[in-house]
Amino acid sequence: MNGASSPRLAEIASVLANEARATMMLELLDGRAWTATELAKAAGVSRPSTTEHLHRLVQMGLLGETHQGRHRYVRIEDPAIAEAIESLAALSGRVRPAKPSLRAQNVDRALREARTCYRHLAGRLGVALSGGMRRLGYVDAQWNLTGSGREWLTSLGIELPSSTRRPLLRPCLDWTERRDHLAGVAAEQMLVAFQDRHWIDRSTTSRAVHLTAAGYDALSAVLADADAA
């Protein structure tokens, strides 16, 4: 996406302007690979229409695809694209209310509480984690990881790379909370560590995650003043 000309930018915008394609891109922010059948169900459109939509998204370089046997999987492969989608959602100015069905309301509530934003945590839990780390001095005013922050991550078994082209931490505007959660290399490794330690459980049907009792105990100091806890 770097160096895109104005016509290219307009073309990408027109592709994302379709509601079904936008819904698919938001679902794919869970970082996993999806089949067309799964995305058709999530977007509420037919399988043939989904295939056409995915062709456009792959053609524009917004998605990558993998063929395994008879199955075709698509996923967001570029973190910059995931960041752009989340930012567009946050800047849209309004979050559409969930459909009136009980299932839709429950899914909406779970996503607002805690979810993955590509490879890091978002929702109330992600915002609370960000606020707690800043309050405890693990992250400074410029969103840099401090020495005490590095020590805390080391205590969690997280080993940060000695050098990286991407920032260790950066703010990411949360589209439901309208406040910042943490993104970047360190935030991605935190998500992996929390999952490995069973501090969070991932939903099998959406981007939602759930803070377990063990996770609450382990992160209680960071989440002490957070509504999300």
Long-range contacts (C-beta under 8 A, 24 or more apart in sequence): 1-61, 1-78, 1-80, 1-81, 1-84, 2-80, 11-60, 12-60, 12-62, 15-56, 15-57, 15-60, 15-62, 16-62, 16-85, 16-88, 18-53, 20-44, 20-45, 20-49, 20-50, 20-53, 21-53, 21-56, 21-57, 24-50, 24-53, 24-54, 24-57, 25-57, 25-62, 25-76, 25-85, 26-85, 26-89, 27-206, 27-207, 28-63, 28-74, 28-75, 28-76, 29-76, 29-82, 29-85, 29-86, 29-116, 29-117, 29-118, 29-207, 30-115, 30-116, 30-118, 30-206, 30-207, 31-75, 31-76, 31-82, 31-116, 31-118, 31-119, 32-75, 33-66, 33-73, 33-74, 33-75, 34-73, 34-74, 34-75, 35-71, 35-72, 35-73, 35-74, 36-72, 36-74, 39-74, 76-118, 79-118, 79-119, 79-166, 82-117, 82-118, 82-119, 83-118, 83-172, 83-183, 86-117, 86-118, 86-122, 86-172, 86-173, 86-175, 87-172, 87-173, 89-175, 90-173, 90-174, 90-175, 90-178, 91-173, 92-175, 95-175, 95-176, 107-205, 107-206, 107-208, 110-203, 110-206, 110-208, 110-210, 111-176, 111-206, 111-207, 111-208, 112-176, 112-177, 113-208, 113-228, 114-200, 114-208, 114-209, 114-210, 114-211, 114-228, 115-206, 115-207, 115-208, 115-209, 116-191, 116-202, 116-207, 116-209, 117-172, 117-174, 117-181, 117-183, 117-207, 119-187, 119-188, 119-191, 120-172, 120-181, 120-182, 120-183, 120-184, 120-187, 120-188, 120-190, 120-191, 121-181, 121-182, 121-187, 121-190, 121-191, 121-194, 121-200, 121-209, 122-172, 122-174, 122-176, 122-181, 123-174, 123-176, 123-177, 123-181, 123-228, 124-176, 124-177, 124-226, 124-227, 124-228, 125-200, 125-209, 125-211, 125-223, 125-228, 126-174, 126-181, 126-182, 127-174, 127-177, 127-179, 127-180, 127-181, 127-226, 127-228, 128-222, 128-223, 128-226, 128-227, 128-228, 128-229, 129-181, 129-182, 129-190, 129-219, 129-222, 129-223, 129-226, 130-171, 130-179, 130-180, 130-181, 130-182, 131-179, 131-225, 131-226, 132-219, 132-221, 132-222, 132-223, 132-224, 132-225, 132-226, 133-182, 133-222, 135-225, 136-221, 136-222, 139-169, 139-182, 143-167, 143-169, 143-170, 143-171, 144-168, 144-169, 145-169, 145-186, 153-186, 153-189, 153-190, 156-190, 156-193, 156-197, 157-193, 158-186, 158-189, 158-190, 158-193, 160-185, 160-186, 160-189, 161-185
